[in-house]
């Protein structure tokens, strides 16, 4: 289904053409003064330059033609040359009725087949998730769902950090603590020898211990380097132990992501790209792009138009080892072969912008992807504390994600009205959903590129632009429908408009497609948050102005009930795209 502005643009373009002007002048936008009109067209300004005519004359001519169209209740040409338009209540109702019947809830679907790979999450194995992983997971999941809601085929990949020096450090420390393990013997046979089952809590303790140890103990650091190289050469004992480290870590990571309603289609890691590195090196050599510099192998990606220095891509270090650039380039080859994507989006901290620009340029130079393939770094800002600095624990350390979620759960639990529930289990589930909704919405209401202040008290408030407010509005609608013994299922029949509050609410529903179009164009879920909030505010005003349960006019009451059902459906759709689960009671 087209957006309402796209439909109106077609109508206004025809009016321009009928008056002898270019149809391209008929672009319609949502009015920024809804107290004056709902929509406007500013094409008369451009027309004045093209046709050497006073802009207000053009505007009046087009407005006269539009005033004869039954879609519009009012059309005005306003100085200096705005064309202001308000549609009829009948037309607005018909648009909402179409949205109610549309399987996509009025969200425009892409016209061409589009396959998107989204790289988000990016955790390291053998380490617990910390709050630095939150934004990538939350934003990436919302973008994945947003793209799917617009009709794109989307593949989500967690892209684990599982193949570098951290693995060598963990294995080296495990060897020092458990030298008798079979996997550390030279005659280890994976066909008959077993690797001990690892505990994730032990792994989470080992890495920071081993990392700190390597900074003080040069011999241990050298040992870890050697083990890393042998692991990457698939030495049987180390490789078998590595697989057990991956199993234990991924099992734990999945539990953490599940709490956030975040899931991935693939759990690939840097190790999966390792097999593609020889192919990458051959491509770079065959195309004459890679050359030696001070013992390292590099590729120049600087362009004449660069306003700042662009360093070369370092493919191999002097010791022959590879870096993130190499792994990411090899991963692009893997994704091209496996999925043939039209787009690859990287949801990674914006401070990695230079790294991705280098990789993208190298990919295009080497022909790893086609010219039409879009490679985008969707960078995000930091989550800060009240002091404006990256959020930390009280003692100044990096807070584990589990601690943050527990803190949010406990705060949400205290705010819930326990009398509304029949069991402790229901209270606990609701508190969990409220906590996650508050954290996610508090993040996503900001444009992803912006830093923001993490304020749990504010996020849990049932007033203002919060996830808690949206959940509360859904529960309010559910409560009314329960009182009226109305089922959410079945066809939604949109009736007449009786009040200004209804008109405002229906206009918000009709404009939902615009919000999704902006969100997907900018890869910015905050548009979805803002639209959901505006729908909730309009509903609150409508609910306050009208006594739905006690209304005696049955036709009016039925229209209002169906409008409630549609509003709930639309808000829940927005929440689903944001990966936020609604609740029935608070």
C-alpha positions, 0 to 999 in steps of 0.5 A: 500500500502506498503512503498517503503522501504518495497518493496525494502527490499523484493527485496534486501532480495531475493538477499541476499538469492540468494547469500546464506545469511540470507534474514533478512540482506536485510533491506533497508533504505532511504539514508542520502546522497541523492547526492550519492544514494536514498536508502541503505542496510547495511546488509553486515556488520552483514553478515560478522560476521555471515558468517566470510567473508569480508563484502565488498565481501558480498556487491559486491555479492548482488549488482551484483544480484540487478544490474540485476533487472530492478527496479534499475538504479544503484547499487553499493557496496561501502567500507567498505560494503554499498550497495547503490541503486537508482531506475529508473525514470520509477519505481519512476513514477510508485510508484507515479502513485500508490500513486495518485490512492491510496485512502490512499495517500500511507499511510500504513494501519495497518494489524490488527484491532486496537481500540485506545482511545485518552484522550486529551484536559482535560479542567476543567469546569467553567474555560476558556481555557488558553494556557496550554490547547493548546498543549494537544488539538493540539497534541491530535487532530493530533495524532487522525487524524494520527492514523485514516489515518493509518487505526486505529479505534480511539475514542477521549475523552476530559475527563473533570475535572468536579467532584472535589473540584472546583465544590464545590467552584463554587456552594458555591460561587453561593450560597453566591451570590444567597441564594434565588435560589430554588436549594439551598432549602432543599425541591428542587424538580428537577421535578418541580423546575427550575435552573437559566440559567448560563452565562459562563462569570460569571462562568469564574469569579466565580471560581478564585474568590472562589478559592482565597477566600477559601485560606483566609476563612477557613469557606468558604473552609469547606462549599465548601468541604461539598458541594462537598461531597453532590454533589457527593452524588447526592443531588438534588439541587446541582446536578441540578445546577452542570448539568447547570454549565456543560451545560454552560461550555461545550457549551463555550468550544466547541466554543473554540475548534471549532476555533482550528478545534479540536473535540471530539467523547465523552465529558466524564468527571471525573463524568462519572467514578464515577459510576465505583469507587465501582467496582474498589474498589471491584476488588482491595479488591478481589485481595488483592491489597488494604490495609490501611496505616495511615488511607488511602487505598493504592496499592503498585506498586513498582517493584524490577527493579525500580531504583527510589522510586515508591510511592504507589497509593493512592485510598482513603484518610483518610476522605474517598474521592477519588483522580485523581488516583482513578478516572483515574483507574475507567475511565479505567474500563469504557473505557474497558467496552464501547470500549474494546480498544487495546490502550489507549493514554493519551496526557497530560503534561510530568510532570504527568509521575509518576501519569500515571506510577502508574495508568498503573501499578495498572491497570495491577496488578488489571487486569482492562485491558488485558496484551496486552492492551497498556497504553501510556502516550504521554507527552508533554513539555511546550510552553515558551516565549522568556525568556524560561519560560512558556508563560504568559501575559504581566502582568505575568498572565496565558494567556487565549486561546481566547486572544492568538487566537485573537492576532494571528488573528490580526497579520495574518490579517495585513499580508494578501494582501487584493487586492487578495480578493473580500470580507471582509468575505473572508479576515477574514476567510483566516486570521483565517485559517492562524492564526490557521495554524501558531500556530499549525504548530509552535507547531507540528514541534517540537517533542511533548516531547520538550519545545519550544519557542512561536514566533508568528512573526516567525510562521507567516512568509511565509519563513522557516518551518512554517504553513504560508509557507505551506499555501503559497505553496498550494495557489501558486499551486492553482494559477497555476492551475487556470491560466491553467484552470485545475480542481483538480478533476479527475484521476491524470496521472503521466508522465515521469520525465524530470528534476532533480527537478521532480525526487527529488519531486517525491522521496519526494512523494514516501517517504511519507509512511515512514514519516507516519510510523515513526510518528505513531510508535513514536506517533510524528506528527512532522514527518508529519510536516517535510515531508510536509515542504520537499515536499513544498521545493521540489515543490518550486525548481521545480516551480522555475526551470520550466516555467509550464504555458508557456511550449510549449511541451504539453506532458511535460506540461501535466506531470508537471500539473499532478505532481502539482495536486499530490503535492497539494493533498499530502500537503493538506493530510498532513495538514488535518492530522495536522488539518490545513485548506488550503486556496486558496489565501493569 
